[in-house]
Amino acid sequence: MLTKSPVHSDQHPASYYFATAKELHQSPRLEEVLDVDVCVVGGGFSGINTAIELAQKGFSVALLEAKCIGWGASGRNGGELIRGIGHDVSQFQNIIGSEGVKAIEQMGFEAVDIVRQRVAEHKIDCNLQMGYCDLAIRPRHMTELEEDFEHLNSIGYGHNMTLLDKSRIGEVIGSDFYQGALVDMASGHLHPLNLALGEARVARNLGVKVYEYSAAQKIVKGDKPKVITEHGEVNCQYLVLAGNAYLGLDLEENIGSKVLPAGTYVLATEPLTQEQCDAIIPQNMAFADLRVDLDYYHLSEDNRLLFGGLCTYSGKDPKDIEAALRPNIEKVFPQLKGVRIDYEWGGMMGIGANRLPQIGRLPDAKNIFYAQAYAGHGVNATHMAAKLIAEAITTQAERFDIFAKVPHMTFPGGPHLRSPMLAIGMLYHRFKDIF
């Protein structure tokens, strides 16, 4: 029953998420000339939620998606809703100051709240479940968890957290592979495609004009930016570029050169018995370990194990996702050796050199905004980015400006050289993970 993903198809990949999608809706192709306040390019979490935030403020909005809503990382990811934005935010203190670091840390908490509130307010059926664990494989990971636990308490995280050593880790996971865990009951997991589709419904109900199979082919900058598609165009006061890893260099090289697509992949097992579920994940939590080349996983609504990882930076998909990922499942859960795999799929996430989301304005066009490079934490960070862009457009840019101040490296050499360069860099970090 293995269903393989057509990663490069114009249709949704044949993933578990697509097989269980609940609010599929066919939006029209753009075939006219529109005049709106805001045009958003990209129909993932960033674009949809920017459209929602601005429509709620009274702006007229058109959203252009090259494929279909949720086609990219938003509809394919691991489905984990985890506190925090960026990696080691303290590294930017010399640029944004201690108050800027504190603000980003608090926004990392707020981002999760935005998702939870949107799901509750609009009754989005995406199987949102709270409970998440960071997992330690090596002793130094356990030290990192202890430091993180102390830091979160010191800055007033205020949610239920528990630090578990190896003697107690069986309370949350049936695996001998780990040294310990940090349990966070204010993070969790969900069905990401159903979240994206539900939020698209919210946007349409707010009056957002949503167009699918309407790729932006050219941007004309100026006092009123123009986006040209194959069959139409949109004139606007403000433009938001939210294509992330799929934006490419041709549409806007200034930001396309600062983000690289990195592949990540997921398997969905056959439905497990309740006894099997209780044995491996007794409290229905989500998990991720602390390695650079990490595993992440949780149970689905119908008791499948959704297991992801295998991050690749070469730009090439593995020939056989199951063959590559199954050993990881059986290493963590040897009791599932031989379990049938019903779905396999993958896709590209956006990653930048410093692993902080890139949120800002184009240097040569202050009425064109962008958000990208979430480095694997996009479910919550996209929602925060959308709110910040909406704040900036409505002249409340203090929080937006914190992100906009951080410089981001341009990857040299074009796409054929940039991916190998990042691959070499990530190999260094993987080597460090061994010790």
C-alpha angles and dihedrals in degrees: 000000000000109000113200123206120242090218094187099041122120087230126073112283115260091254132145087255094057091045089057100036113141108187106040110164130176111225120194128257115252107258103158144053113268133192114202139152094244134019117198120198112205132047100218130099095292095050098040094048094045087054091049094048093049096042088053087056092053101261122140107237137190120193122201121198121185094209122006132312111289093007095135133047093321092066099036108041131113092269096233119147104202131173118248141053121233131353121281096349090188089076088075096054093106089058104038101020129231091292090055091051090050091049093053091048091053091046087055088062094041091053092065090048091054091057094045092049093047092051092048097042096048098033094237109183101219102130095248109192124179123222129082138177133205107210130215118214099170131038091251089056088058089053089052091052091051091050091047091050091052093045095050090051091047093055094046103256087164099193131114109277130167129190112214126192124205092277091060104032090097087074089075108019136028098221135105092203096093138071096208147317144234109222117208116185093189093065124062148138141281146167101278099196092051089050091052093046092047091050090049088056089052090051093050091049088054090056100262111153105228121196126186128196086026105123117189105242100176140010121211111200125211143097086314110029118215128209116201122202129180093268106019149004140231125216114198147164093230132023126202120197110205104157095114113179091001097052093088132195099278098068098047117353094186092073099019089066092055098059131057128199113241120190124233128176141203138200126200117203127212113277109288126220117257088247090057092047092050090050097053105028109014096175101041094243132153121243142199130170126225100247122113088235091047137177119226128183150150141166123276126228090265095047101263120142108239105201123182142175137092095127110199127194099183095086090241126112118226114259091232117023094187093052090050098045104032093078088057092054093048092047091055096036110024088172087071095057109145095014112157117254113217101177138024127178144146145183146171130287123191119248131181130200096259096035094233116126111259109232120164151092127285109263092230097041117041092186092061116083131186142191125189148122102071092165096219099317098088103125092078102019093058091058091051092047090053091053092048093051090049089050091050093050089052090052096257096113104147096109093036089054092059090065093037091059094062112093119223125209120245110228106232129222104039126268096306093059101030097064095052090048091055090044090056091049092050091049087060091054091046089053090053089053090064092068 
